[in-house]
Amino acid sequence: MTDDRLIVALDVPNAIEGLKTAEHIGNAVSFYKIGLGMLTGGGLALANELKQEHGKRIFLDMKFFDIGATVENAVRGIASFDLDFLTVHGDPQVVRAAKEGAAGTGLKILAVTILTSNDRADLDDNLIVPGDIADIVAMRAARALEAGADGVIASPHEAAMIRALPQAAGRLIVTPGVRPQGAAAGDQKRIATPAKAIADGADHIVVGRPIWQAPDPRAAAQAILAELSGA
């Protein structure tokens, strides 16, 4: 069975490129993330095709944030596609609305804590409360989980702290901002290697550019999976 701890982010411009990448990787990977950047490029169609025709698990990374009724209706629509994970912002009222929309389905709601591209300077610009970023992530994670989230999105730097929370028992921790040793950080600011993220408590890691930008995406994915097998 393919190790589904690795989620490959298909952060490519459109569904055609996404399908080409997934077909090249083949059976080496069973779990894909499709994000907001591909929404107008056929992202939902690709999610459905990979799920229904290729048997892949799908993480739809939409980061919904709106009034409760709108979030609930949007999630209910997404849930009809029989996908696996969906992100919303980790504000408790947003999480509760999303859980209502997903009720009766297998769609898991993952709450975004603080984006992995943000550091303390970004939080200051956004008027987020002062304090250590890891502490804020942990507090947001606890509140989102208390509101019913099936799991949280956080950087690898906060995975161990979140895993230690009482509210995190039996819940998922999914970490973007994962980079193989020697890979460029890109726009990510709080990163770790795949093995380190898993060792610190992550259930799934999300890796995008180091795989799909590689000369051989399948080989790049297999190298990460080999690292995870020894973690």
C-alpha positions in Angstrom: 0.0 0.0 0.0 1.3 3.5 -0.9 2.3 5.6 2.1 -0.4 8.3 2.3 1.5 10.4 4.8 2.9 12.2 1.8 0.4 14.6 0.2 1.7 16.1 -3.1 0.5 19.7 -3.7 -0.4 20.1 -7.3 0.2 23.9 -7.3 0.4 24.1 -11.1 -1.6 26.5 -13.2 -4.4 24.3 -14.5 -6.0 20.8 -14.4 -4.2 19.7 -17.6 -0.8 20.3 -16.0 -2.0 18.7 -12.7 -3.2 15.6 -14.4 0.0 15.3 -16.4 2.0 15.5 -13.2 -0.2 13.0 -11.4 0.0 10.5 -14.3 3.8 10.9 -14.3 4.1 10.1 -10.6 1.7 7.2 -11.1 1.2 4.8 -8.3 4.0 6.2 -6.2 1.7 8.7 -4.5 -1.9 8.2 -3.4 -2.8 11.6 -1.9 -2.9 15.0 -3.7 -3.7 18.6 -2.6 -5.5 20.9 -5.0 -5.5 24.5 -3.9 -7.2 27.8 -4.6 -4.7 28.8 -7.3 -6.1 26.1 -9.6 -9.7 26.8 -8.8 -10.4 28.7 -12.0 -8.1 26.3 -14.0 -10.3 23.2 -13.5 -9.3 22.3 -10.0 -12.6 20.8 -8.9 -12.8 18.8 -12.1 -9.3 17.5 -11.5 -10.1 16.6 -7.9 -13.1 14.6 -9.0 -11.2 12.9 -11.8 -8.3 11.9 -9.6 -10.7 10.6 -6.9 -13.2 8.8 -9.1 -11.1 7.6 -12.0 -7.7 7.2 -10.4 -8.6 6.2 -6.8 -6.5 9.0 -5.2 -7.3 10.7 -1.9 -7.9 14.4 -2.3 -7.2 17.4 -0.1 -9.0 20.5 -1.3 -7.2 23.5 0.1 -9.7 26.3 -0.1 -9.2 28.0 3.3 -12.8 29.1 3.5 -13.5 32.2 5.6 -16.9 33.9 5.6 -20.1 34.3 7.6 -21.4 31.0 9.0 -24.3 30.4 6.5 -22.0 31.0 3.5 -19.3 28.6 4.8 -21.9 26.0 5.6 -23.4 26.1 2.2 -20.0 26.1 0.4 -18.8 23.1 2.4 -22.0 21.2 1.8 -21.4 21.7 -1.9 -17.8 20.5 -1.7 -18.9 17.5 0.4 -21.0 16.2 -2.5 -17.8 15.5 -4.4 -16.8 12.7 -1.9 -13.3 14.3 -1.3 -11.2 13.7 1.8 -9.9 16.9 3.4 -11.0 20.5 3.2 -9.4 23.5 4.8 -11.2 26.5 6.5 -9.7 29.2 8.6 -9.4 28.2 12.2 -11.8 30.7 13.7 -14.2 28.7 15.9 -17.4 30.0 14.3 -16.0 29.1 10.8 -15.1 25.6 12.0 -18.5 25.0 13.5 -20.2 26.2 10.3 -18.0 24.0 8.1 -18.7 20.9 10.3 -22.4 21.6 9.8 -21.9 21.6 6.1 -19.9 18.4 6.1 -22.3 16.5 8.5 -23.2 13.0 7.3 -20.2 12.8 4.9 -16.6 11.6 5.1 -15.2 15.0 4.5 -12.7 16.0 7.2 -12.5 19.7 8.1 -9.0 20.9 8.7 -8.5 24.3 10.4 -5.7 26.7 9.3 -3.8 28.1 12.3 -1.2 30.6 11.0 0.0 30.3 7.4 3.4 28.8 7.0 4.5 31.7 4.9 3.9 34.1 7.8 6.4 35.2 10.5 6.0 37.5 13.4 6.5 40.6 11.2 3.6 39.5 9.0 1.4 39.0 12.1 2.3 42.5 13.3 1.2 43.9 9.9 -2.1 42.0 10.2 -2.7 43.3 13.8 -2.5 39.8 15.3 -2.0 39.7 19.0 1.6 40.0 20.2 3.5 37.0 21.4 5.5 34.0 20.2 4.1 32.7 16.9 4.2 29.0 18.1 2.1 29.9 21.2 -0.5 31.7 19.0 -0.6 28.7 16.6 -1.1 26.3 19.6 -3.9 28.5 21.0 -5.7 28.7 17.6 -5.3 25.0 17.2 -6.8 24.3 20.6 -9.8 26.5 19.9 -10.4 25.1 16.4 -10.3 21.5 17.8 -12.7 22.4 20.6 -15.0 23.8 17.9 -15.0 20.4 16.2 -12.2 20.5 13.6 -11.1 17.0 12.5 -7.5 18.4 12.5 -5.3 21.4 11.9 -2.9 22.8 9.4 0.3 24.1 11.0 4.0 24.4 10.2 6.3 21.6 11.3 7.7 23.9 13.9 4.5 23.7 15.9 3.6 20.1 15.3 5.0 18.8 18.6 3.4 21.5 20.6 0.0 20.8 19.0 0.3 17.0 19.3 0.8 17.6 23.1 -2.5 19.4 23.4 -5.3 17.4 25.1 -7.7 18.5 22.3 -5.4 16.9 19.7 -5.9 13.3 20.8 -7.2 11.4 17.8 -7.1 14.5 15.5 -5.0 15.1 12.5 -2.0 17.4 12.1 -1.1 18.2 8.5 2.1 20.2 7.9 2.9 22.2 4.8 6.2 24.0 4.8 8.0 20.7 4.4 11.2 20.7 2.4 13.7 17.8 1.7 17.2 18.5 2.8 18.8 21.0 0.4 15.6 22.1 -1.3 14.9 25.8 -1.6 12.5 27.3 1.0 10.7 29.4 -1.6 8.0 31.6 0.1 7.9 29.3 3.2 9.4 30.7 6.4 8.8 27.9 9.0 10.0 24.7 7.4 11.4 21.3 8.3 12.4 18.1 6.6 9.8 15.3 6.0 11.3 13.0 8.6 11.5 15.8 11.2 7.8 16.8 10.6 6.6 13.2 11.1 8.8 12.7 14.1 7.3 15.8 15.7 3.8 14.5 15.4 2.5 15.3 11.9 0.1 12.7 10.4 0.6 14.0 6.9 3.2 16.3 5.2 2.4 18.4 2.2 5.2 18.9 -0.4 4.7 20.8 -3.7 7.4 22.5 -5.6 10.3 20.1 -4.6 8.3 17.4 -6.4 6.4 18.9 -9.3 9.3 21.2 -10.3 11.8 18.4 -10.1 13.2 17.0 -13.4 11.6 13.6 -12.4 8.6 14.2 -10.1 8.1 10.5 -9.5 11.7 10.0 -8.4 11.5 13.1 -6.1 8.3 11.7 -4.5 9.9 8.3 -4.0 13.0 9.9 -2.3 10.7 11.6 0.2 8.8 8.4 0.8 12.0 6.6 1.4 12.9 9.2 4.0 9.5 8.7 5.7 9.9 4.9 5.7 13.0 5.4 7.9 11.5 8.1 10.1 
